């Protein structure tokens, strides 16, 4: 088990937010906008990894996230 360096909580995982572009079909039905999700396209950025307890971003790259949870050092 690892410890969050910001809040001190014991953590066994991180939340990962990956930037994506979502593709929708847009229609107007009964005078209202309607969006139907059809695809997700990953962007080239790594994203953010944050503590699941305090929700603070702890790193912006996978190798640091691995190291934070006790894996290989970056």
Protein Blocks (a to p, Z undefined) as FASTA:
>chain_A
ZZdfklopacfbdcdddddddddddddeehiacdddfbdcddfbfbjcddfklopafbfc
fklmmmmnopacZZ
